[in-house]
Structures are given as structure tokens and as C-alpha cells.
Amino acid sequence: MRWYEVTVVATEQSQEMVAHYMHELGAGGVSIEESWSPDKPRDTSLGQWYDKPLNDIPAGLAHIKGYFPEDADTDATVKELTELLRGLPEFGYDAGDFTVSVAEVNEEDWADAWKKYFKPIAVSERLTIKPTWEEYEPREDELIIELDPGMAFGTGTHPTTALCLRTLEGAIRGGETVIDVGTGSGILAIGAIKLGAEKVLALDLDPVAVSSATENIKLNGLENVVEVRLSDLLGVLREEPGADGSASGVRPPVDLVVANILAEIILLFISDVMDVLKPGGIYIASGIYKNKEEDVAAGLLAAGFEIIDRVRQDDWIAFVAGKPKGAGE
């Protein structure tokens, strides 16, 4: 099968929005490559090693590639995408002097090519992500997440995912029920269980993500404790209590909610997260670029959350917020 590869060269700070728009326009998969130059620092605090080669992408820019089926109307797609990117300043993002180009590729040329750059990576003191195709000998106390993300977001290499995993490690004490909103590859749901959570309900609106997450849950042998569903958080709220038949049986209220998605989406359902949490429950919200930090902080406070911590990596922020223990009682 042949695909159209639509490439946007834009600022790194706009990459999440560009990827979001590509998915909205029907991309079957999206890849992001950032600039890697001798001057760009690489985080080795946890012993990470890198074999990703340097590239010629100018500092501060990223190549975002969306893959569209051969019957797609690429002219219309490029036109709509261009208009959406021109409107990004209205949302506080700047794509810079972006470019959009189109090329035809064979499926086998792109579906597996990215795998050569995805190696085992330590994302926290205890968690290491291991691609299924890589050989790796873990140390005695290491928690391994087996992963084949396919076309879904979430390999652990992006700051927002790594932030979530490290923050989960600090928040989970053992025995928690968790909802993972926008699960992507399922990496956060798997990480939560590995860290000691009892059960996880993993949700995503993208059927590709649901399929990918389901397979990764099976790879890690967690089918009995993680349920993956095509749904948004509102869908969970509308369900009858106890209407189940699922593997995990997770239903609100829960101990912890984690969401690694765009700040604009986080702002849409903050009050719903408050509703599904138990008093004293924790909300971890990531995927927030620095220009949206105060907007999200204001939204959390307005909904009644207490901001416990803000964890940072590069220009990205993850919030740890708590539902007051007396709330809803």
C-alpha cells in the first residue's frame, strides 16, 4: 500500500498542535523528529544512552510527518492544515515560518524505519521502557515496560511522557485505581500497574490508539488489570455505576487520574476529573507547554484542586493536583 507523507517543518513548541491537527485530518500515523545537534543537551541523569544520530534540522525546529492513505485528497488536506497552522497564534503557539510538503511512500518504508532509533531507555529511577524487538538484561530492581507503540503516541522518549512516568512513580503508593485519559500506546497505564496500582481504565478517542494500547497491555501480561476502551472521560461519567463486564472493573470514583494530552483539551474537562476522583485523589496532567502553564494552573484552582507540585523537563510541565479530602463529602 502507498501512503502520502505530509511533512511540516515548524517550531518545536508547536509540534504537539501540528500532530494533533494531522490526526484530526485523518492521518494514520504521525512521527516527530526534533533537532539533534552537538549543542543540544541530552538528559543522562538516569543513565540514559543515545545512539540517535545528529541531524541537520535547525535548532528549535521539528519535522512532523503525517501519513495519509493513498485515496486521501492531499490538496485539500494541505490547504486545511496550512490554515490551521496560520491560526495557531490565537491559541498561544507559534509555528514560525513553517513549510508543508507532500511525498509518496511505501508502507514498508515508514512503518518500521523509526524502530532503529527506539532503544531501551530509563525514564525514572525504577522504570525502563524496552522495545519488544530489542534484547535487554534488566537489573534486579528494574521495572520493564515492554512496548511496541505502532502508530500511537507514547514511547517514553518525549518529555511529556517521561514527565508523567516519573510523576506517577512519586504518586503511586500501591493499590490505587487509576484512569488514564488519552492512553495512546498504553504506556502510562502499564507504568501505573508496574509501580503498584491495582487496576487501570485506559481511555482514548482514537481507534488506532485503542488497538495499540490493547496489544501492549497483552505484551506485558496485564489484561486482567487494565481495561482499554474507546471513550472520553465524559463517556465514563455517563455510565451506570457497576455497568461492567470488563476485565478491570474500574469505575469512578478513583484514586488517581493521569492525562498526557494538549493543554487545550486538559482545560475542557478539569471539572469532570474532579467529579471522578475520590476525596484526597490525585490528578497528574502533562502535555503542557510553558506558554500554557498559568492557564492550566488557573483552571485547576478554579475547579477546586490544590496544586501539589509542578514537574518540568525542557519546556514542558506536568502538574500534580489534589482533590481536597473534604470535597464532595
C-alpha positions as CSV (number, residue, x, y, z in Angstrom):
1,M,0.0,0.0,0.0
2,R,1.2,3.5,-0.8
3,W,0.7,6.5,1.5
4,Y,1.1,10.2,1.3
5,E,3.7,11.6,3.7
6,V,2.8,15.2,4.6
7,T,5.8,16.9,6.3
8,V,5.6,20.1,8.3
9,V,8.7,21.8,9.3
10,A,7.8,24.1,12.3
11,T,8.9,25.2,15.7
12,E,9.4,22.5,18.4
13,Q,6.9,24.3,20.7
14,S,4.2,23.8,18.1
15,Q,4.8,20.2,17.3
16,E,2.1,18.8,19.6
17,M,-0.5,21.0,17.9
18,V,0.7,20.1,14.5
19,A,0.5,16.4,15.3
20,H,-3.0,16.9,16.8
21,Y,-4.2,18.6,13.6
22,M,-2.8,15.9,11.4
23,H,-4.7,13.2,13.4
24,E,-7.8,15.3,13.2
25,L,-7.4,15.5,9.4
26,G,-7.2,11.7,9.1
27,A,-3.5,10.8,9.4
28,G,-3.0,7.1,10.0
29,G,0.2,7.8,11.9
30,V,2.4,10.8,12.9
31,S,6.1,10.9,13.6
32,I,8.1,13.7,15.1
33,E,11.8,14.3,14.7
34,E,13.4,17.2,16.7
35,S,16.8,18.8,16.1
36,W,19.8,16.9,17.5
37,S,22.9,19.0,17.3
38,P,26.2,18.9,19.3
39,D,24.9,21.9,21.3
40,K,21.6,20.4,22.4
41,P,21.8,18.9,25.9
42,R,20.8,15.3,26.4
43,D,19.4,14.2,29.8
44,T,21.7,11.5,31.2
45,S,20.6,11.9,34.8
46,L,19.2,8.3,34.9
47,G,21.9,6.7,32.9
48,Q,20.2,7.1,29.5
49,W,22.3,6.5,26.5
50,Y,21.7,7.7,23.0
51,D,22.5,6.3,19.6
52,K,20.2,8.6,17.7
53,P,22.5,10.3,15.1
54,L,22.8,14.0,14.8
55,N,20.7,15.5,12.1
56,D,20.6,18.7,10.0
57,I,17.3,20.0,11.4
58,P,18.0,23.6,12.5
59,A,17.9,24.2,16.3
60,G,14.4,24.9,17.6
61,L,12.7,23.2,14.7
62,A,11.0,19.9,14.3
63,H,9.9,17.7,11.3
64,I,6.3,16.5,11.9
65,K,5.3,13.8,9.4
66,G,1.7,12.7,8.9
67,Y,0.8,9.6,6.9
68,F,-2.4,9.7,4.8
69,P,-3.9,6.8,2.8
70,E,-3.4,6.8,-1.0
71,D,-7.1,7.8,-1.6
72,A,-6.8,10.9,0.5
73,D,-7.3,14.3,-1.1
74,T,-3.9,15.7,-0.2
75,D,-4.5,19.1,-1.8
76,A,-7.5,19.7,0.4
77,T,-5.6,18.3,3.4
78,V,-2.6,20.6,2.9
79,K,-4.8,23.6,2.4
80,E,-6.8,23.0,5.6
81,L,-3.6,22.1,7.6
82,T,-1.9,25.3,6.4
83,E,-4.9,27.4,7.5
84,L,-5.0,25.7,10.9
85,L,-1.2,26.4,11.4
86,R,-1.7,30.0,10.5
87,G,-4.3,30.3,13.2
88,L,-2.0,28.8,16.0
89,P,-1.0,32.3,17.4
90,E,-4.7,32.6,18.5
91,F,-4.0,29.7,20.9
92,G,-0.7,31.0,22.1
93,Y,1.5,28.9,19.8
94,D,3.9,30.0,17.2
95,A,4.8,27.6,14.3
96,G,7.3,30.1,12.9
97,D,7.9,30.2,9.1
98,F,6.6,26.7,8.7
99,T,6.6,24.7,5.5
100,V,4.3,21.9,4.3
101,S,5.3,19.4,1.7
102,V,4.0,16.1,0.3
103,A,5.7,12.9,-0.9
104,E,4.5,9.4,-1.8
105,V,6.0,6.5,0.3
106,N,5.5,2.7,0.5
107,E,4.1,1.5,3.8
108,E,7.1,-0.7,4.5
109,D,9.4,2.3,4.1
110,W,8.0,4.2,7.1
111,A,6.1,1.7,9.2
112,D,9.3,0.2,10.7
113,A,12.0,2.7,9.8
114,W,11.6,4.6,13.1
115,K,12.4,1.5,15.1
116,K,16.1,1.8,14.6
117,Y,16.0,4.9,16.8
118,F,14.0,3.4,19.6
119,K,16.2,1.7,22.1
120,P,15.7,0.7,25.8
121,I,15.5,3.9,27.9
122,A,15.4,4.5,31.6
123,V,12.7,7.1,32.3
124,S,12.8,7.1,36.1
125,E,14.7,5.6,38.9
126,R,12.8,2.3,38.5
127,L,11.1,2.3,35.1
128,T,12.8,1.3,31.9
129,I,11.0,1.1,28.5
130,K,12.1,-1.7,26.3
131,P,11.0,-2.1,22.7
132,T,9.8,-5.6,22.0
133,W,12.4,-6.1,19.3
134,E,15.4,-5.2,21.5
135,E,17.5,-7.5,23.7
136,Y,18.0,-6.1,27.2
137,E,19.1,-7.6,30.5
138,P,17.4,-5.7,33.4
139,R,18.9,-5.2,36.8
140,E,17.2,-6.8,39.8
141,D,15.1,-3.9,40.9
142,E,14.2,-2.6,37.4
143,L,10.6,-2.4,36.2
144,I,10.4,-3.1,32.5
145,I,7.6,-1.8,30.2
146,E,7.5,-3.9,27.0
147,L,6.4,-1.6,24.2
148,D,5.6,-1.7,20.5
149,P,3.8,1.7,20.1
150,G,3.0,1.2,16.4
151,M,1.2,4.3,15.1
152,A,0.1,5.5,18.6
153,F,1.7,8.3,20.6
154,G,3.8,7.4,23.6
155,T,7.3,5.8,23.5
156,G,8.6,7.5,26.6
157,T,11.2,9.5,24.7
158,H,9.1,12.6,24.6
159,P,9.4,14.9,27.6
160,T,5.6,14.8,28.3
161,T,5.5,11.0,28.6
162,A,8.7,10.8,30.6
163,L,7.4,13.5,33.0
164,C,4.2,11.5,33.5
165,L,6.0,8.3,34.3
166,R,8.4,9.9,36.8
167,T,5.5,11.7,38.4
168,L,3.5,8.5,38.6
169,E,6.4,6.9,40.4
170,G,6.3,9.5,43.1
171,A,2.5,9.5,43.4
172,I,1.6,5.7,43.5
173,R,1.9,4.1,46.9
174,G,0.2,0.8,46.0
175,G,-3.3,-0.5,45.5
176,E,-4.7,2.6,43.6
177,T,-7.4,2.6,41.0
178,V,-6.5,4.8,38.0
179,I,-8.0,6.3,34.9
180,D,-5.6,7.1,32.1
181,V,-7.1,9.7,29.7
182,G,-5.7,9.7,26.2
183,T,-3.8,6.5,26.7
184,G,-2.1,6.4,23.3
185,S,0.3,3.4,23.3
186,G,-0.9,2.5,26.8
187,I,2.5,3.3,28.3
188,L,1.2,5.2,31.3
189,A,-1.4,2.5,32.2
190,I,1.3,-0.1,32.1
191,G,3.7,2.0,34.1
192,A,1.0,2.6,36.7
193,I,0.5,-1.1,37.2
194,K,4.2,-1.8,37.3
195,L,4.6,0.8,40.0
196,G,1.9,-0.8,42.2
197,A,-1.5,0.4,41.1
198,E,-4.2,-2.2,41.4
199,K,-6.3,-1.5,38.3
200,V,-6.4,0.9,35.4
201,L,-9.1,2.1,33.0
202,A,-7.3,3.4,29.9
203,L,-9.3,5.6,27.5
204,D,-8.7,7.1,24.1
205,L,-10.8,8.6,21.3
206,D,-8.5,7.2,18.6
207,P,-9.3,3.6,17.4
208,V,-5.6,3.2,16.4
209,A,-4.5,4.1,19.9
210,V,-7.0,1.7,21.5
211,S,-5.7,-1.1,19.3
212,S,-2.1,-0.3,20.0
213,A,-2.7,0.0,23.8
214,T,-4.6,-3.3,23.8
215,E,-1.7,-5.1,22.2
216,N,0.8,-3.5,24.6
217,I,-1.3,-4.5,27.6
218,K,-1.2,-8.1,26.3
219,L,2.6,-7.9,25.7
220,N,3.0,-7.1,29.4
221,G,0.5,-9.7,30.6
222,L,-1.8,-7.2,32.2
223,E,-5.2,-8.0,30.5
224,N,-6.8,-8.8,33.9
225,V,-5.9,-5.5,35.5
226,V,-6.0,-2.9,32.6
227,E,-9.1,-2.2,30.6
228,V,-8.7,-0.3,27.3
229,R,-11.7,1.5,25.9
230,L,-12.7,3.8,23.1
231,S,-14.1,6.6,25.1
232,D,-13.5,10.1,26.5
233,L,-13.8,10.9,30.2
234,L,-17.4,12.1,29.8
235,G,-18.3,8.6,28.4
236,V,-17.1,7.1,31.7
237,L,-19.2,9.6,33.7
238,R,-22.3,8.7,31.7
239,E,-22.1,5.0,32.5
240,E,-24.3,3.3,35.1
241,P,-22.4,2.5,38.2
242,G,-21.3,-1.1,38.1
243,A,-22.3,-1.5,34.4
244,D,-19.3,-3.6,33.7
245,G,-18.3,-6.8,32.1
246,S,-14.8,-5.5,31.8
247,A,-11.5,-7.0,32.9
248,S,-10.5,-4.3,35.3
249,G,-13.9,-3.2,36.7
250,V,-12.6,0.3,37.3
251,R,-15.4,2.8,37.7
252,P,-15.4,6.3,39.4
253,P,-14.6,7.4,41.9
254,V,-10.9,6.5,41.5
255,D,-7.7,7.3,43.4
256,L,-5.8,8.8,40.5
257,V,-6.3,10.3,37.1
258,V,-3.5,10.8,34.6
259,A,-3.8,12.7,31.3
260,N,-0.9,13.4,28.9
261,I,-2.7,15.5,26.2
262,L,-2.8,19.0,24.9
263,A,-3.3,21.8,27.4
264,E,-6.4,23.0,25.5
265,I,-8.0,19.6,26.0
266,I,-7.0,19.4,29.6
267,L,-8.8,22.7,30.2
268,L,-12.0,21.3,28.8
269,F,-12.6,18.6,31.4
270,I,-10.9,19.7,34.6
271,S,-14.2,19.8,36.5
272,D,-15.0,16.3,35.2
273,V,-11.7,15.0,36.6
274,M,-12.8,16.5,40.0
275,D,-16.0,14.5,39.7
276,V,-14.4,11.1,39.1
277,L,-11.7,11.4,41.8
278,K,-12.2,10.3,45.4
279,P,-11.6,13.0,48.1
280,G,-7.9,13.1,48.5
281,G,-7.3,11.8,45.0
282,I,-4.5,12.9,42.7
283,Y,-4.7,14.3,39.2
284,I,-1.5,14.3,37.1
285,A,-1.8,16.5,34.0
286,S,1.0,16.6,31.4
287,G,1.4,17.6,27.8
288,I,1.6,21.3,28.8
289,Y,4.0,23.6,27.1
290,K,5.4,26.5,29.1
291,N,3.2,29.1,27.4
292,K,0.1,27.3,28.8
293,E,1.3,26.7,32.3
294,E,-0.6,29.5,34.0
295,D,-3.8,28.9,32.1
296,V,-3.8,25.3,33.4
297,A,-2.9,26.4,36.9
298,A,-5.8,28.8,36.9
299,G,-8.1,26.1,35.6
300,L,-7.1,23.6,38.3
301,L,-7.6,26.2,41.0
302,A,-10.9,27.3,39.7
303,A,-12.2,23.7,39.7
304,G,-11.2,23.4,43.4
305,F,-7.9,21.5,43.0
306,E,-4.9,22.1,45.2
307,I,-1.7,22.3,43.2
308,I,0.8,20.0,44.9
309,D,3.7,20.2,42.5
310,R,4.9,21.2,39.1
311,V,7.4,18.9,37.5
312,R,9.5,20.2,34.5
313,Q,11.5,18.8,31.6
314,D,12.8,21.1,28.9
315,D,9.9,23.5,28.2
316,W,7.2,21.1,29.3
317,I,5.3,20.9,32.6
318,A,3.4,18.2,34.4
319,F,1.0,19.3,37.2
320,V,0.3,17.2,40.3
321,A,-3.0,18.4,41.7
322,G,-5.1,17.0,44.6
323,K,-8.8,16.9,45.3
324,P,-9.3,18.2,48.9
325,K,-10.1,15.5,51.3
326,G,-13.3,17.1,52.4
327,A,-14.6,17.7,48.8
328,G,-17.8,16.1,48.0
329,E,-18.4,14.8,51.5
